[in-house]
Amino acid sequence: MLRRLVAGVIALLVVSACAMEDSLDEVHEGMSQAELEGVMGAPDSFVRRGDYSGLEYKNRLISGWSWDRTDYSFIFKNDRLAEWGAGQVRQGTQRNNVQSLILLPM
């Protein structure tokens, strides 16, 4: 019984760690904010400047095969996804040096 419980917990951890990597495969240019949130979940922060808005997902695991973390930023123009990407990779379990997304009008 204990072996099944331990195996189940390990399987759950592996699947949940792969979730961010798999979610990014579904992201594409032109998505609405609602579509992105359906794939990625609720963002950690939001900012709007004129026709531009941005969502951030902070301190997320990069993949199921390492403990490295990063912040993911998504920039929308006229409510459609225009750009996205990862920030600086923090190796191991470090949780400091989290930066913020700032939108500047061009």
C-alpha positions as CSV (number, residue, x, y, z in Angstrom):
1,M,0.0,0.0,0.0
2,L,2.8,2.4,0.9
3,R,4.6,1.6,-2.3
4,R,1.5,2.5,-4.4
5,L,1.2,5.8,-2.5
6,V,4.8,6.7,-3.0
7,A,4.7,5.8,-6.7
8,G,1.5,7.9,-7.1
9,V,3.1,10.9,-5.5
10,I,6.2,10.6,-7.7
11,A,4.1,10.3,-10.8
12,L,2.0,13.3,-9.8
13,L,5.2,15.4,-9.3
14,V,6.7,14.4,-12.6
15,V,3.4,15.2,-14.5
16,S,3.0,18.6,-12.8
17,A,6.6,19.6,-13.4
18,C,6.1,18.9,-17.1
19,A,3.0,21.0,-17.3
20,M,4.7,24.4,-18.0
21,E,6.9,22.9,-20.8
22,D,3.9,21.3,-22.4
23,S,1.8,24.4,-22.0
24,L,4.3,26.5,-23.9
25,D,3.9,24.2,-26.9
26,E,0.3,25.3,-27.2
27,V,1.1,29.1,-27.2
28,H,1.0,30.8,-30.6
29,E,0.9,34.3,-32.0
30,G,-2.5,35.9,-32.2
31,M,-4.0,34.2,-29.2
32,S,-6.4,36.2,-27.0
33,Q,-5.6,36.8,-23.3
34,A,-8.4,34.4,-22.4
35,E,-7.0,31.7,-24.6
36,L,-3.5,32.1,-23.1
37,E,-4.9,31.9,-19.6
38,G,-6.8,28.8,-20.5
39,V,-3.5,27.2,-21.4
40,M,-1.2,28.7,-18.8
41,G,-3.5,29.4,-15.9
42,A,-3.9,32.6,-14.0
43,P,-0.9,35.0,-14.4
44,D,1.1,36.4,-11.4
45,S,0.9,39.9,-12.7
46,F,-0.7,42.1,-15.4
47,V,0.1,45.5,-16.9
48,R,-1.5,47.7,-19.5
49,R,-0.2,50.7,-21.5
50,G,-2.3,51.9,-24.3
51,D,-2.8,49.2,-27.0
52,Y,-0.3,47.0,-25.2
53,S,-0.7,44.7,-22.2
54,G,1.5,42.1,-20.6
55,L,1.1,39.0,-18.4
56,E,3.8,37.5,-16.3
57,Y,4.1,34.0,-14.8
58,K,6.9,34.2,-12.2
59,N,9.3,31.7,-10.8
60,R,8.0,28.7,-12.9
61,L,9.8,25.5,-13.5
62,I,11.4,25.3,-17.0
63,S,10.8,21.6,-17.5
64,G,10.1,18.3,-15.7
65,W,13.8,17.4,-15.9
66,S,15.4,20.1,-13.8
67,W,14.7,22.4,-10.9
68,D,15.7,25.5,-12.9
69,R,13.1,28.3,-12.8
70,T,12.4,31.4,-14.9
71,D,9.7,34.1,-15.4
72,Y,7.7,33.9,-18.6
73,S,6.4,37.2,-20.1
74,F,3.6,37.5,-22.7
75,I,3.0,40.8,-24.5
76,F,-0.3,41.6,-26.3
77,K,-1.0,44.3,-28.8
78,N,-4.7,45.1,-29.3
79,D,-5.6,42.1,-27.1
80,R,-3.7,39.6,-29.3
81,L,-0.5,37.8,-28.4
82,A,2.4,39.5,-30.2
83,E,5.5,38.3,-28.3
84,W,6.5,36.0,-25.5
85,G,9.5,34.5,-23.9
86,A,11.4,33.4,-20.8
87,G,13.5,35.6,-18.6
88,Q,16.8,34.8,-16.9
89,V,17.1,31.2,-15.8
90,R,17.6,30.7,-12.0
91,Q,19.4,27.5,-11.4
92,G,18.4,25.1,-8.6
93,T,15.8,26.3,-6.1
94,Q,16.8,29.9,-5.8
95,R,13.7,32.1,-5.5
96,N,15.3,35.6,-5.3
97,N,16.1,38.1,-8.1
98,V,12.6,38.0,-9.5
99,Q,12.2,40.9,-11.9
100,S,9.1,42.7,-13.2
101,L,7.8,43.3,-16.7
102,I,7.6,47.0,-17.7
103,L,5.9,48.1,-20.9
104,L,7.2,51.3,-22.5
105,P,5.2,53.1,-25.2
106,M,7.1,53.3,-28.5
